[in-house]
């Protein structure tokens, strides 16, 4: 075997050994919550077993569906903008050419995401996150749609992190058919076993492939070819002993997204709501089974039959007739025991358990967001009604922003930039880093939690101002407008900058001053006109007053 394949196989074995302690937990979550997900053995692919038959109560599965749909609509809804590009320099953000360019690029990145399979894959990834705490997908290049995502399910891949805790390596083991392997990698690159199968026409024979993506340490940074890029990508046949690799290529950046719901310490894999609720979900299955068993005892109880009827035909269905010989002391057919099975306590326990399961998956919060998805409820109202839950979701939202959404937006932007599909940026942006600002429902609701205290302050201040108006001297309305709009994620174009506000106020003051001057001049002119029309003849008040003044002179 080639030395490179040998080293890759050894590392794949080490990663599987590191992952092995999680496999039992994942398999238990799959069995009780999401049976169709998870590939724990190579033979698990393309199997149509009756996997849901062991789930008697589907509360956990339905709560997970609500969680994944809620995360989808709350964080990355395809029906509304959920991100925008910006720069940290607030003055530069007010420059019109910069704003126009940022808006145009944001729209272009969003169009690429909408045309690809991104949103279908995101829903699957949220589901895996809620169940297993970890999800992964490969962002492949696509000549038609720029990107195409390949989602992976738990158990078929292994990951590891660098010293900062960022996922930098992913190995995946999967089966593919001979025909697909030859079409993807070329017959000349395949092993002799694949070539023989292809020549025999057994195109549907399954072959195990390993795909390794990891940082490349032995590269020449001065070269720009694929085998000298920072990340290497290698496909090889796991069982091949006479072939090196199927294909080796590279990436400029890590091409996978591997978000975790929550990590503890230096753990590589994440924990999930599904793991936290697993005990309640299993208890709910047991309670449902007991309830169904109790109902069966009442509807179809065990019976006692006289021994004289042994080996004789007995009709126990409604309306059936059974004959037996009356004997001394015989009481005929009767139930084996009389027990009044009261299942009210069991039903109450089930209801309490279902509430705990739904709370673990934040079902009440996400159902409220989904029911108000028409825009009738603002992010402030969402935060006010569920402030505690929003605070609990805060770390999860921040982690998913960093581990899932940031890489997605950055990858699309970089590939559009490399292809020369972006408009030329203004010269003022030279030397400035672009930021990704999230404006989804959940992101805005996280910010809106802090506005509750602002609302209480302004409300109390208004009440005090009715008694002491001078207290308003402590309030800066301009700073309040800037801060509040930022917390709510308002479009910056709706908020005028300070210089423009000062100019507007200056123009308003000048207009008011001119109006006052014009009013004063009109009053003076009217007074002079009135004086000119006053009679000065003797016998009138004004004439007598004027004659008196002249006589005094």
C-alpha positions as CSV (number, residue, x, y, z in Angstrom):
1,X,0.0,0.0,0.0
2,X,1.2,3.5,-0.8
3,X,2.8,5.4,2.2
4,X,0.3,8.3,1.9
5,X,-2.7,5.9,1.9
6,X,-1.1,4.1,4.9
7,X,-0.8,7.2,6.9
8,X,-4.3,8.4,6.0
9,X,-5.7,5.0,7.0
10,X,-3.9,5.1,10.3
11,X,-5.3,8.6,11.1
12,X,-8.7,7.5,10.1
13,X,-8.4,4.6,12.6
14,X,-7.3,7.1,15.3
15,X,-10.2,9.4,14.6
16,X,-12.7,6.5,14.8
17,X,-11.1,5.4,18.1
18,X,-11.5,9.0,19.5
19,X,-15.1,9.0,18.3
20,X,-16.0,5.6,19.7
21,X,-17.1,6.8,23.1
22,X,-19.9,8.8,21.4
23,X,-21.3,6.1,19.2
24,X,-23.4,4.4,21.9
25,X,-25.1,7.7,22.8
26,X,-25.8,8.6,19.2
27,X,-27.2,5.1,18.5
28,X,-29.6,5.4,21.5
29,X,-30.7,8.9,20.3
30,X,-31.3,7.5,16.8
31,X,-33.4,4.6,18.1
32,X,-35.6,6.7,20.3
33,X,-35.8,10.0,18.4
34,X,-34.7,9.9,14.7
35,X,-34.3,6.3,13.5
36,X,-33.7,7.2,9.8
37,X,-30.6,9.2,10.7
38,X,-27.2,7.9,11.6
39,X,-24.8,5.5,9.7
40,X,-23.0,3.5,12.3
41,X,-22.0,0.6,10.1
42,X,-21.0,0.6,6.4
43,X,-24.0,-1.6,5.6
44,X,-26.4,1.0,7.0
45,X,-26.7,2.8,3.6
46,X,-29.9,2.6,1.6
47,X,-31.8,0.5,4.1
48,X,-35.6,0.6,4.3
49,X,-36.1,-1.1,7.6
50,X,-39.2,-0.5,9.8
51,X,-37.2,1.9,12.0
52,X,-40.1,3.8,13.6
53,X,-41.9,0.7,14.9
54,X,-40.2,0.9,18.3
55,X,-41.4,4.5,18.9
56,X,-44.8,4.3,20.7
57,X,-45.0,8.1,21.5
58,X,-43.7,10.5,18.8
59,X,-43.5,13.6,21.1
60,X,-39.7,13.7,21.0
61,X,-39.6,13.4,17.2
62,X,-42.2,16.0,16.6
63,X,-40.5,18.4,19.1
64,X,-37.3,17.9,17.1
65,X,-39.1,18.7,13.9
66,X,-40.4,21.9,15.5
67,X,-36.8,22.8,16.7
68,X,-35.3,22.3,13.2
69,X,-38.1,24.2,11.5
70,X,-37.9,27.0,14.1
71,X,-34.1,27.3,13.7
72,X,-34.6,27.5,10.0
73,X,-37.3,30.2,10.1
74,X,-35.7,32.0,13.0
75,X,-32.0,32.1,11.8
76,X,-31.9,31.5,8.0
77,X,-35.3,32.0,6.6
78,X,-35.2,32.0,2.8
79,X,-38.2,34.3,2.7
80,X,-36.5,37.3,4.4
81,X,-33.0,38.7,4.6
82,X,-31.0,37.2,7.5
83,X,-27.5,38.8,6.9
84,X,-25.9,41.8,5.5
85,X,-22.3,42.9,4.9
86,X,-20.9,46.0,6.7
87,X,-17.7,47.6,7.9
88,X,-16.8,48.6,11.4
89,X,-16.2,52.3,10.5
90,X,-19.5,54.0,11.1
91,X,-18.5,57.1,9.1
92,X,-17.6,54.9,6.1
93,X,-21.0,53.1,6.4
94,X,-22.7,56.5,5.7
95,X,-20.8,57.0,2.5
96,X,-23.2,56.4,-0.4
97,X,-21.0,54.5,-2.8
98,X,-19.9,52.1,0.0
99,X,-23.5,51.5,1.1
100,X,-24.5,50.8,-2.5
101,X,-21.7,48.3,-3.0
102,X,-22.3,46.5,0.2
103,X,-26.0,46.1,-0.6
104,X,-25.3,44.9,-4.1
105,X,-22.8,42.3,-2.8
106,X,-25.2,41.2,-0.1
107,X,-27.9,40.7,-2.7
108,X,-25.6,38.7,-4.9
109,X,-24.4,36.4,-2.2
110,X,-28.0,35.8,-1.2
111,X,-29.0,35.0,-4.8
112,X,-26.3,32.3,-5.0
113,X,-27.6,30.8,-1.7
114,X,-31.1,30.8,-3.0
115,X,-30.3,29.1,-6.3
116,X,-28.2,26.4,-4.6
117,X,-29.4,23.5,-2.3
118,X,-28.2,25.5,0.7
119,X,-31.6,25.9,2.4
120,X,-32.6,22.2,2.0
121,X,-29.3,21.2,3.6
122,X,-29.6,23.7,6.4
123,X,-32.9,22.2,7.5
124,X,-31.2,18.8,7.7
125,X,-28.2,20.2,9.6
126,X,-30.5,21.8,12.2
127,X,-32.2,18.5,12.7
128,X,-28.9,16.7,13.2
129,X,-27.8,19.4,15.6
130,X,-30.9,19.1,17.7
131,X,-30.6,15.3,17.9
132,X,-26.9,14.6,18.0
133,X,-25.3,18.0,18.9
134,X,-23.0,17.9,15.8
135,X,-23.6,18.2,12.1
136,X,-21.4,18.5,9.0
137,X,-21.6,19.3,5.3
138,X,-19.1,19.8,2.5
139,X,-19.3,23.0,0.4
140,X,-18.4,21.8,-3.0
141,X,-17.7,24.0,-6.0
142,X,-20.4,24.0,-8.7
143,X,-19.9,25.6,-12.1
144,X,-23.6,26.3,-12.4
145,X,-24.7,27.4,-8.9
146,X,-21.3,28.4,-7.5
147,X,-21.8,26.1,-4.5
148,X,-23.4,22.7,-3.8
149,X,-23.6,21.3,-0.3
150,X,-23.2,17.6,0.5
151,X,-24.7,16.9,4.0
152,X,-23.4,14.1,6.2
153,X,-25.2,12.2,8.9
154,X,-23.8,11.3,12.3
155,X,-21.6,8.2,12.4
156,X,-20.2,8.3,8.9
157,X,-17.6,11.0,9.6
158,X,-15.1,11.9,12.3
159,X,-13.7,15.4,13.0
160,X,-11.0,17.0,15.1
161,X,-10.1,20.5,16.1
162,X,-7.0,22.7,16.4
163,X,-5.7,24.3,19.6
164,X,-8.4,27.1,19.4
165,X,-11.2,24.6,19.2
166,X,-12.0,25.2,15.6
167,X,-12.8,22.1,13.4
168,X,-10.0,21.8,10.9
169,X,-10.2,18.1,9.9
170,X,-12.9,15.8,8.6
171,X,-12.6,12.2,7.5
172,X,-15.6,10.4,6.0
173,X,-16.2,6.8,5.1
174,X,-19.0,5.8,2.7
175,X,-20.0,3.3,0.1
176,X,-20.5,4.0,-3.5
177,X,-21.2,1.9,-6.6
178,X,-18.6,0.8,-9.1
179,X,-20.3,2.8,-11.9
180,X,-20.4,6.0,-9.8
181,X,-16.7,5.6,-8.8
182,X,-15.6,5.2,-12.4
183,X,-17.7,8.2,-13.5
184,X,-16.3,10.4,-10.7
185,X,-12.6,9.4,-10.7
186,X,-11.9,7.8,-14.0
187,X,-11.2,4.1,-14.7
188,X,-7.5,4.6,-14.9
189,X,-7.4,5.9,-11.3
190,X,-9.3,3.0,-9.8
191,X,-8.0,-0.2,-8.3
192,X,-7.8,-3.5,-10.1
193,X,-10.8,-4.8,-8.2
194,X,-13.0,-1.9,-9.4
195,X,-11.6,-2.2,-13.0
196,X,-12.5,-5.9,-13.0
197,X,-16.0,-5.3,-11.7
198,X,-16.5,-2.5,-14.2
199,X,-15.4,-4.7,-17.1
200,X,-17.7,-7.5,-15.9
201,X,-20.6,-5.1,-15.9
202,X,-21.3,-5.3,-12.2
203,X,-21.8,-1.5,-11.9
204,X,-23.9,-1.7,-8.8
205,X,-21.3,-3.4,-6.6
206,X,-20.6,-1.4,-3.5
207,X,-17.1,-0.2,-2.8
208,X,-16.0,1.5,0.4
209,X,-14.3,5.0,-0.1
210,X,-12.6,7.2,2.5
211,X,-12.5,11.0,2.0
212,X,-9.9,12.9,4.0
213,X,-9.9,16.7,4.4
214,X,-7.1,18.1,6.6
215,X,-4.5,20.9,6.8
216,X,-1.6,20.3,4.4
217,X,1.8,20.6,6.1
218,X,4.1,19.7,3.3
219,X,3.3,22.4,0.8
220,X,5.1,25.1,-1.1
221,X,3.3,28.4,-0.4
222,X,4.8,30.0,-3.5
223,X,2.9,27.6,-5.7
224,X,-0.8,28.0,-6.4
225,X,-1.7,24.6,-7.8
226,X,-4.2,22.3,-6.0
227,X,-1.6,20.1,-4.3
228,X,0.0,23.1,-2.6
229,X,-3.1,24.7,-1.2
230,X,-3.5,25.0,2.6
231,X,-6.0,22.2,2.9
232,X,-5.7,18.9,1.1
233,X,-8.5,16.6,-0.1
234,X,-7.8,12.9,-0.7
235,X,-10.1,10.1,-1.8
236,X,-8.8,6.5,-1.5
237,X,-10.3,3.0,-1.5
238,X,-10.2,1.6,2.0
239,X,-9.6,-2.0,0.9
240,X,-7.3,-1.3,-2.0
241,X,-3.7,-2.6,-1.6
242,X,-2.3,-1.9,-5.0
243,X,-3.4,1.6,-5.6
244,X,-2.4,4.9,-4.1
245,X,-5.2,7.5,-4.2
246,X,-8.3,8.0,-6.4
247,X,-7.8,11.8,-6.4
248,X,-5.9,14.4,-4.5
249,X,-6.8,18.1,-4.6
250,X,-6.8,21.1,-2.3
251,X,-8.8,24.0,-1.0
252,X,-7.8,27.6,0.0
253,X,-9.9,27.3,3.1
254,X,-11.5,24.6,5.1
255,X,-14.4,23.5,2.8
256,X,-16.6,22.0,5.5
257,X,-19.0,23.4,8.0
258,X,-19.1,21.4,11.3
259,X,-21.3,23.3,13.8
260,X,-21.9,22.0,17.3
261,X,-24.9,22.8,19.5
262,X,-22.8,23.1,22.6
263,X,-19.4,21.8,23.7
264,X,-18.0,21.0,27.1
265,X,-14.4,21.8,27.9
266,X,-12.2,20.6,25.1
267,X,-14.7,18.1,23.7
268,X,-14.7,17.7,19.9
269,X,-18.3,16.7,19.5
270,X,-21.3,18.6,20.8
271,X,-24.1,17.8,23.2
272,X,-27.7,18.4,22.1
273,X,-31.3,18.9,23.4
274,X,-32.0,15.3,22.2
275,X,-29.3,14.0,24.6
276,X,-30.7,16.1,27.5
277,X,-34.2,14.9,26.9
278,X,-33.3,11.3,26.2
279,X,-34.3,10.1,29.7
280,X,-37.7,11.7,29.4
281,X,-38.2,10.4,25.8
282,X,-37.4,6.8,26.9
283,X,-39.6,7.2,30.0
284,X,-42.4,8.4,27.7
285,X,-42.1,5.3,25.5
286,X,-42.3,3.1,28.6
287,X,-45.4,5.0,29.9
288,X,-47.1,4.8,26.5
289,X,-46.5,1.1,26.4
290,X,-47.9,0.6,29.9
291,X,-50.9,2.7,29.0
292,X,-51.6,0.6,25.9
293,X,-51.1,-2.6,27.9
294,X,-53.6,-1.4,30.5
295,X,-56.1,-0.6,27.8
296,X,-55.6,-4.1,26.3
297,X,-56.3,-5.6,29.7
298,X,-59.6,-3.8,29.9
299,X,-60.7,-4.3,26.3
300,X,-59.4,-7.9,25.9
301,X,-58.8,-9.3,29.4
302,X,-57.5,-12.8,30.1
303,X,-60.4,-15.3,30.9
304,X,-61.0,-18.5,32.7
305,X,-62.8,-21.3,30.9
306,X,-64.1,-24.5,32.5
307,X,-61.8,-27.5,31.9
308,X,-64.8,-29.3,30.3
309,X,-64.5,-26.9,27.4
310,X,-60.8,-27.8,26.7
311,X,-60.2,-28.7,23.1
312,X,-63.7,-27.5,22.2
313,X,-64.5,-24.6,19.8
314,X,-64.9,-21.3,21.7
315,X,-66.2,-18.0,20.2
316,X,-65.0,-15.1,22.2
317,X,-65.8,-12.3,19.7
318,X,-68.9,-10.1,20.2
319,X,-72.0,-12.1,19.6
320,X,-70.2,-15.4,19.8
321,X,-71.8,-18.4,21.4
322,X,-69.9,-21.1,23.3
323,X,-71.5,-24.3,24.6
324,X,-70.4,-26.2,27.7
325,X,-71.9,-28.8,30.1
326,X,-73.2,-27.3,33.3
327,X,-71.6,-29.0,36.2
328,X,-71.8,-28.7,39.9
329,X,-70.0,-25.5,41.0
330,X,-69.2,-24.4,37.4
331,X,-69.6,-20.7,36.8
332,X,-68.9,-20.7,33.0
333,X,-66.5,-18.3,31.3
334,X,-65.3,-15.4,33.3
335,X,-62.3,-13.0,33.5
336,X,-59.1,-14.3,35.2
337,X,-59.2,-11.5,37.7
338,X,-61.2,-8.4,38.4
339,X,-58.9,-5.3,38.5
340,X,-60.1,-1.7,37.9
341,X,-57.1,-0.2,36.1
342,X,-57.2,3.6,36.7
343,X,-54.8,5.2,34.2
344,X,-55.5,8.8,35.2
345,X,-52.3,9.1,37.1
346,X,-50.4,7.6,34.2
347,X,-52.0,10.1,31.8
348,X,-51.0,13.0,34.1
349,X,-47.4,11.7,34.3
350,X,-47.3,11.5,30.5
351,X,-48.5,15.0,30.1
352,X,-45.9,16.3,32.5
353,X,-43.2,14.3,30.6
354,X,-44.3,15.7,27.3
355,X,-44.1,19.2,28.6
356,X,-40.5,18.6,29.7
357,X,-39.6,17.1,26.3
358,X,-41.1,20.1,24.5
359,X,-39.3,22.5,26.8
360,X,-36.0,20.8,26.1
361,X,-36.5,21.5,22.4
362,X,-37.8,25.0,22.9
363,X,-41.1,24.0,21.2
364,X,-43.2,26.8,22.7
365,X,-40.8,29.5,21.6
366,X,-40.4,28.2,18.1
367,X,-44.1,27.6,17.7
368,X,-44.8,31.2,18.7
369,X,-42.3,32.5,16.1
370,X,-43.7,30.2,13.4
371,X,-47.3,31.2,14.1
372,X,-46.3,34.9,13.8
373,X,-44.1,34.5,10.8
374,X,-46.3,36.8,8.8
375,X,-44.6,39.8,10.5
376,X,-47.4,40.7,12.9
377,X,-45.0,40.1,15.8
378,X,-41.8,42.1,16.1
379,X,-38.5,40.8,17.5
380,X,-39.1,43.0,20.5
381,X,-42.3,41.2,21.3
382,X,-40.7,37.8,20.8
383,X,-37.9,38.7,23.3
384,X,-40.4,40.2,25.8
385,X,-42.6,37.1,25.9
386,X,-39.7,34.6,26.0
387,X,-36.8,36.6,27.5
388,X,-35.6,33.7,29.6
389,X,-35.6,31.2,26.7
390,X,-34.0,33.8,24.4
391,X,-31.2,34.2,26.9
392,X,-30.7,30.4,27.0
393,X,-30.6,30.3,23.2
394,X,-28.1,33.1,23.1
395,X,-24.9,31.0,23.3
396,X,-26.3,28.6,20.7
397,X,-27.1,31.3,18.3
398,X,-23.6,32.9,18.7
399,X,-21.9,29.5,18.2
400,X,-24.0,28.7,15.1
401,X,-23.2,32.2,13.7
402,X,-19.4,31.5,14.1
403,X,-19.3,27.8,13.1
404,X,-22.1,27.6,10.5
405,X,-23.2,30.9,9.0
406,X,-19.9,32.8,9.0
407,X,-18.1,30.1,6.9
408,X,-21.1,29.8,4.5
409,X,-21.2,33.5,3.8
410,X,-17.4,33.8,3.6
411,X,-17.1,30.8,1.3
412,X,-19.7,32.2,-1.2
413,X,-18.1,35.6,-1.1
414,X,-14.6,34.2,-1.7
415,X,-15.8,32.0,-4.6
416,X,-17.6,34.9,-6.2
417,X,-14.6,37.1,-5.8
418,X,-12.2,34.5,-7.2
419,X,-14.5,34.1,-10.3
420,X,-14.6,37.9,-10.8
421,X,-18.3,38.0,-10.4
422,X,-18.4,40.8,-7.9
423,X,-18.5,44.5,-8.8
424,X,-15.3,46.5,-8.1
425,X,-15.3,47.9,-4.6
426,X,-15.0,51.7,-3.9
427,X,-11.5,52.9,-3.2
428,X,-12.6,54.0,0.3
429,X,-12.9,50.3,1.3
430,X,-9.3,49.6,0.7
431,X,-7.7,48.3,3.9
432,X,-11.0,47.8,5.7
433,X,-12.3,44.3,6.7
434,X,-15.9,43.3,5.9
435,X,-18.1,42.3,8.7
436,X,-21.2,40.0,8.6
437,X,-24.2,41.3,10.5
438,X,-27.1,39.0,11.2
439,X,-30.6,40.4,11.0
440,X,-32.7,37.2,11.3
441,X,-35.6,37.0,13.7
442,X,-33.6,35.2,16.4
443,X,-30.6,37.5,16.1
444,X,-32.8,40.6,16.4
445,X,-34.6,39.0,19.3
446,X,-31.3,38.4,21.1
447,X,-30.5,42.1,20.7
448,X,-34.0,43.1,21.6
449,X,-33.7,41.5,25.0
450,X,-31.5,44.5,26.1
451,X,-34.2,47.0,24.8
452,X,-36.6,45.9,27.6
453,X,-34.5,47.8,30.2
454,X,-34.4,50.8,27.9
455,X,-38.2,50.7,27.5
456,X,-38.6,50.6,31.2
457,X,-36.2,53.5,31.7
458,X,-37.9,55.7,29.1
459,X,-41.4,54.8,30.4
460,X,-40.5,55.7,34.0
461,X,-38.7,58.8,32.9
462,X,-41.8,60.0,31.1
463,X,-43.9,59.5,34.3
464,X,-41.4,61.5,36.4
465,X,-41.3,64.2,33.7
466,X,-45.0,65.0,34.4
467,X,-44.0,66.0,37.9
468,X,-40.5,67.4,37.2
469,X,-40.1,68.4,33.5
470,X,-36.5,69.4,34.1
471,X,-35.5,65.7,34.5
472,X,-35.6,65.4,30.7
473,X,-32.4,67.4,30.7
474,X,-30.7,64.1,31.7
475,X,-32.1,62.4,28.5
476,X,-30.1,62.3,25.2
477,X,-32.7,61.6,22.5
478,X,-30.2,61.4,19.7
479,X,-28.1,58.8,21.4
480,X,-31.3,56.9,22.3
481,X,-32.3,56.8,18.6
482,X,-28.9,55.5,17.5
483,X,-28.7,52.9,20.3
484,X,-32.3,51.7,19.9
485,X,-32.1,51.3,16.1
486,X,-28.9,49.3,16.4
487,X,-30.4,47.0,19.0
488,X,-33.4,46.3,16.7
489,X,-31.3,45.9,13.6
490,X,-33.0,48.8,11.8
491,X,-31.6,49.5,8.3
492,X,-29.0,52.3,8.7
493,X,-30.4,54.1,5.8
494,X,-33.4,55.0,7.9
495,X,-31.3,56.8,10.5
496,X,-29.7,60.1,9.5
497,X,-26.1,60.7,10.6
498,X,-25.3,63.3,13.2
499,X,-23.9,65.9,10.7
500,X,-27.0,65.7,8.5
501,X,-29.3,66.0,11.6
502,X,-27.3,69.1,12.7
503,X,-27.8,70.6,9.2
504,X,-31.5,69.9,9.2
505,X,-31.9,71.5,12.7
506,X,-29.8,74.5,11.6
507,X,-32.1,75.0,8.5
508,X,-35.2,74.6,10.7
509,X,-33.8,77.2,13.2
510,X,-33.0,79.6,10.4
511,X,-36.5,79.1,8.9
512,X,-38.1,79.8,12.3
513,X,-36.0,82.9,12.8
514,X,-36.9,84.2,9.4
515,X,-40.6,83.5,10.1
516,X,-40.3,85.4,13.4
517,X,-38.6,88.4,11.6
518,X,-41.3,88.5,8.9
519,X,-44.0,88.3,11.5
520,X,-42.4,91.2,13.5
521,X,-42.1,93.3,10.3
522,X,-45.7,92.6,9.4
523,X,-46.8,93.7,12.9
524,X,-44.8,96.9,12.6
525,X,-46.2,97.6,9.2
526,X,-49.7,97.0,10.4
527,X,-49.2,99.4,13.3
528,X,-47.9,102.1,11.1
529,X,-50.8,101.7,8.7
530,X,-53.2,101.9,11.6
531,X,-51.6,105.1,12.9
532,X,-51.7,106.7,9.4
533,X,-55.5,106.1,9.2
534,X,-56.2,107.6,12.7
535,X,-58.3,110.9,12.6
536,X,-56.7,114.0,14.2
537,X,-59.7,116.4,14.1
538,X,-60.8,118.3,17.2
539,X,-63.4,116.4,19.2
540,X,-61.8,113.0,18.7
541,X,-59.7,111.4,21.4
542,X,-56.7,111.2,19.2
543,X,-57.1,114.8,18.0
544,X,-57.5,116.2,21.5
545,X,-54.5,114.2,22.6
546,X,-52.4,115.5,19.7
547,X,-53.5,119.2,20.4
548,X,-52.6,118.8,24.0
549,X,-49.2,117.5,23.2
550,X,-48.6,120.3,20.8
551,X,-49.8,122.9,23.3
552,X,-47.3,121.6,25.9
553,X,-44.5,122.1,23.4
